[in-house]
Every structure is written in structure tokens, then in C-alpha cells.
Amino acid sequence: MIFDNILGLLSVDMGIDLGTANTLVCVEGEGIVLNEPSVVAVRKGTNRVLDGAIGLAAKEMLGKTPGNIVAIRPLKDGVIADFDVTQSMLSYFIRKVQKRTYLYKPRVVIAVPSGITAVEKRAVVNSAERAGARRVYLIEEPIAAGMGLGLGIMEPVGSMVVDVGGGTTEVAVISLGGIVTSESIRIAGDEIDDAIIQYLKRTYNLMVGEQTAEKIKIEIGSAYPLEEETVMAVKGRDLMAGLPRKVEITSEEIREALREPIGSIIEAIKMTLERTSPELAADLVDMGLTMAGGGALLRGLDKVIAQETGLPVAIDSDPLTAVARGTGVFLENLDRYSRAIESEEDEG
């Protein structure tokens, strides 16, 4: 480890939140240096990535590409769905962060969902190694989120984290640096967007794309009644006539459309609480739970969770970057937190 730390001075070591929707990179001493969509444009029928068509540039192509080009997300539900494309994406982001050539490859800390399998973990490690990492460490997302949120997760006190990402929702009670009980479900931001798409199909015979659904969610989506309900004009393709059409939808309608995925998230929280020991449950009565991830920004989600659980609910000031910040904290303290992470040797 000492020799590895010396090599670390000659490289740009980084923490990565490899998310279904966005990839964030944190560098020691610099904070978040990259935040781009986890989207790659490839030639149809191949894994050949178009020059520069990764991240922001590729997301702008979603749903707008000609027949010979496909804009894809190489991660699905928090895990790698396309190994080669994920490797290309990681290589691009690592090179972009390094900016100049260093003598040694970087050490990389990557946050992964707590519910993924050993095979899925190995795929992440292999992708990062082939993308240019010297050594790879995997951290469970709730642990990384807890560190990024500044919770005292190394103390003998219960802390509860709810991380609603793009592909997964991670719920965990943490104490003494480890996860005591947790629930990882593959229902999160993407499923919320899909619920909007399905509602518009069913109710208005209107087909909209992923980016439009995300825009609806951000502008008028909510989990709890708003003080002032709003209306939004939505444009898409009429499924009956096949022609472009515009409809007006209300925030009440979208809230109803989101009832099922939000219900699943609340159920995961309740299941985790039911498995929590009495002593840790007593801690949570006062400390409550803290939310992270982009999904935490959905209006009123904290109010619904507080209402359903009876616990205080706090949302970080920058929930989208909490996991990435946590990987940075682990990177700075690899010796101290070595028991809470898994290196590729442990996986073997």
C-alpha cells in the first residue's frame, strides 16, 4: 500500500460514480471535475464508437439519430449492459480528467449498487482496468453516499441513506463503517421517466421520448401535492394519426402517473426499517434518514417518505454528487477505510 501511495503521487487517482444516467468523477484536492451523461453513440450493429460522441454530445443525439447511428446507455439498472462500450466510455472520461500524460496509470475507486452480483462486480473491475486503471476499488453506493453526505458512518450509531439514482434505489442502514441492513431495487429515475411515457401513451395516445419525459419530471413532476399546481404543454407523436401533436398536462396527472414507482421506493425503505435492530432503529427516530441521488430532487418525495415512515427526512444540498464526493473521501483515506472497500484481489 505504501508503494502504491507513492505511485499515486505520479498519477491522477480518481473516484467514479458510474451511474446509469450520469457518470461523475472526483479527484483528490479538486472535487468533482466531470459530470456527463452515461451515453455513447455507436454505429448500428457494431460497438464502434463515433469520434467524440460520448457524454453530453451523445445525449443530445438520443432519439434523433439517423438509421446507421444509435445513441445508447451502456449501463442498465446500475450495472454494465454493454462491456465494450462501457470500456470506451470509461477510457474517454479517464483521459479527459487526466488532461496530460502521467508516468503511471491511476488508482480508481468506483461506486456500485449494493445488490449487484459478483459477476457484475467483476465486469466493472475489468472495464476499468482495460480503460486504463492501475488498481480498482469497489465501494457500495450507500457507503459512498454516507461519506459524501458527511454522516458519521464509522461511529457506533445508525445512519440511514436513501440514494435514488437513475437505474437503482439504494436504501441502507449503516453503522461502524458497514451496511447493517439494506435493500437495492432497480426502480429509480429511469422507471419514473418510463411511467410518464406510459401514462401519456395510455391517456393521450401520445408518444414522447426519454428526454421529453425527463423534462416533464423536472418541470412539473411531484410526489406530494404542490402549493400551486401547474400545467405544461407537451409535444410528441400521435399514435393514431402518426402526426406531431401537442397536449396540455397537469402536475396532478403526472403525480398520479408516478404513484407506482414512488410506492415501490417507499416499500423498499419500509422493508429496510423492518429488518433494522431495535438499537439502531432508536437512533433513527432522532437522526432520521438522508436522501441522495438525482431522484431526491423530485418535489415532495421527502414529504411522502416522512409521512409514510414517521421519520425526519433530510435532502443534501447537492444530492446528485453525494456518491461521487464519497468516492473522493474513500480515495483520500484508502488505508483507514480499506475494510469497507473491495479491491479486485478480493473479488478473485
N, C-alpha and C positions, 0 to 999 in steps of 0.2 A: 504493500500500500504506500510506503514511504517513497519508493522509486516511482510508483505511478503518480504520486503527487508532484514529484519533481518534473516528470514529463508533462504534467498538467500546466506547468508554467510556460511550456513551449507550444501549447495548443489552445484553441478556444473551446473549453469544455462547455457543454450546454444542457439545459433541461428542456424537454419537449412534451407538450400536451398534444399528443397525436389524436385529434378528435375527428369524429365522423363529419362534422360540419366545418370546423376550423382547426388549423394547426398553429400553435403558439410556441415560440422559442424564447427561453430566458437564458441570459448569460450572466455569470457571476460579476457583480460590480456594475452591471449595466441595466439590469432589469429586463423587461420584455422588449426584445429587439425585432421580433417578427410576429405578425398576426395576419394570416392569409387563409382563405377558404381551402379546404382539402378537396380540391377539384383539379382534374387533369384532362386535357383534350388529346385524344389519340385518333389515329386513322382507323376507320371502321374495319373490324375483322382482324386487327393486329394490336400489339401492345406498343406500337411505335408512337412516342410522344411528340407532338408538334413543338417546334422550337419556341421556347418562351411561353408556351400555353399551359402554365401551371399556376395555381393560386388565383389571385384576383383576375388575371387575364382570362383564365379558363372559366371562372364562374360567370363572367359576362356572356359566355357562349352558351350556357345551359339553355336548352330548348330552342336555340337559334342557329344551330349548325347545319351546313349542307349535308347531303346524304353520305359523303365519304368521310365525315369527321364526327366524332362522338365525344361530348364532354361528360366525363364520368366522375363519380366519387369512389376512389379505390378502397375506402373503408365503409363498412356497413354495420350498424348496431355496435359501434365501438371496436370492431375487430377488422382485420385485413380481409378484404374480399378479393382483391387482385394483387398478388405478391409483387410481380414485376413492375406494375405501375406505381405501387406504394414505394418501392425502392427508388424509382426515378424521382418521385416527388420528394422523398427524404433527401436524396442526393442534392437536388436543386436547392432545398431550403438550407441544408448544411453549408453548401458552397456560398450561398447568399449571405449567411451570417458570418462566415469566416472572413470574407472580403479579400484577404490576402493569403498567400501560401504560408503555412506554418510547418515547422520541422516534423511535427507528429500529429497524427490523427486525434480528434477529440474524444474525450470520455463523454458519454451521453446518458442522461437519466430520462427515462420515458415513463409517463403515467399510463396505466392500463386499467380497464374496468376490473373490479374485484371478482366478477363472476366468470371471467374467461378461462378457458381450458389450458392445460399445459401445452398442447399443440399450438393453440393460438398465441400463447406467450412466446413459444419458440419462433413462430413466424415473425413476430415483432423484432425479436433479437436478431434473427438472420437478415431481415430487411435493413435494419440499422447498420449492421456490420458491413453488408455489401454496399451500403450507401456511403461508407467512409468512417464509421465509428471505430475507435481503438478498443473501447470497452463499453459494454452496455449494462445498465442497471434498470430494473423494472420496479416501479412503485405502484401500489394500488391507489387508484384515484382518490378514494376518501381520505387516505393518509396524506397525500399530496395537498388535497384541498384543505384539510385541517391545518397543515403547516402554513399554507398560503393565507388562510384566514386569520392566522395568529392565535389559534386556540391552543391551550396548554395540553396538547395531546400526550406529552411524555409524563404528565402528572397522574397520580392515582385518583383521578376524578373523571367522571363520564362526560364526554363531549359528543354531540350528535351532529353529523353533517348530512345534508341532502344536496347532492350535486346533480342538477338536471341539465344534461348536455344535449348534444344533437342526436346521438344514437342510443344512449343509455341513461338511466337514472340510477345513481348510486346512493344508497341510504346506509349509514353505518354509525354505530356507537363505538367510540374509540376511548381507550384508557391505557396508560403506561406504554404508549408508542405502538400499540397494536389494535387491530379490529376485534372487538369482543363479539359483536353480532352485526350482521349486515344483510342487505337484500339488494341485488342488482337486477334490474328489469330492462328489457330492450324496448322500452316505451319512453320517449322523450320528445325533443323538439321536432324531429322528423315526423313522428306519428301525429303530433299536434298539427303540423302543416298538412299532412295527408287527411286528417279529419276535416279540415277546411275544404280541401279539394273534393272529398266525397260528399260533403254537405251541399256544395254548390252544384255538383252533378245531379244529386238526388232531388234537390228542391227547385233548382232553376234550369236544369238541363244545360248547364254552362260548364265548359271545360276550361280550367286555368292551369298554369304551370307552377312548378315549385317556387319560383321566385315571387310570383304574384301571391301565392298562399302565404309565404313568409312575410310579405309586405302587409297583407291583411292582418296577420297575427300581431305584428309590431304596432300597426296604426290603431286598430280597434279591438284587438283580442283582449279578453279578460277572463279571470276565473271567478270573480266576485262582482256583484252589481256595482256599476260605476255611479259616481255622484251625478254625472251628466252623460247619458247615453249618446252615442254618436252614429252617424251614417257615413257610408263610404261607397263611391262608385267603383265598380269592378268590371274590367273588360276581359273578355275571353272569347271562346268559340262556341256557338250554339250547336249542341249535339244533334238536334233535329234537322235544322236547316243547313248546318255546316258552314255558317257565315259568322263573321265577327259580330259580337253583341255586347251591350253594356247593361248592367243591372245595378240597383242600389241595395245594399245590405246593411243591416243594423248591428250594433255591438251586442245586442241581446241575442240575435241569431247566432253569431259566432260563439258566444259563451255557451249556448246550448249545444253547438257542434263539438265543443271541446270537453263536454261533460265526461265522456267515456275515458279518454286518455288521462285527464286530470284525476278521475276516480281511481284509475289504476296506480297512479303515483301515490295518492293518499293511502291506498290499501297497502302498498309496499312499506310506507312509513309506519302504519299501524302494526303490520306483521313484525317489523324490526323491534318496535317497542314492546310487543307481547313477549318476545324472547329475551328481553333485557332483564338482568338480575335486579332484585329489589334495591340494592345499594346504589347501583348506577342509575336506576330509574328515579331514585330520590334526588340524585344530583341534577337530573334533567328537569325536575319540577321548577327549580330556580334558574338553571342555566339555559333551558330550552334547547332549540336547535338552530343551526345557522345554515342558510342556503347559499349555494354557489352554482356556477354554470349559467349559460345564456338563458336557459329556461326560467331561472329565478326572476328574470325581468318581466315575465308575463304579469300584467296588472292583477292585483288581488290574490295571487297564488299564495302569498304568505298569510293573508287573512283567512282563506279557506282552510289551510293547514292548521292554523292556530285554533280555528273554530272546531275542527274535527278531532284534534288531539288534546286540546286544553293546555298546550304548552306555549310559552313565549317563542316567537319566530323572528329571527333577525336575518337581514339580507346584507351581504357585503357591499361596500360602496362600488366595487368593481368585480362583480361575481364572475364575469366571463374569463378573467385572467387568474382566478384564485388557484386553480390546479397548476398552471404554468409557474406562478410565483412559488408554489410549494416545491416544484421540482428544483427550482433555483436554491431554495433553502436546504434541501437534501444534498445538492451538489456542493454547497459550501461546507457541509458537515458530514461528509461521507463516513469518516471514522466513527463519529458519535452515533449515527443512525444506521450503521451497517446491518444491525439485526432487523431493521424494518424494511429492508430492501432485498431484492433478489438479483444477483448477477447472473450472467449466462452460465457460469460454472455451477451455480446452484441448480439451474434448470437441467443441467446434464446429469 
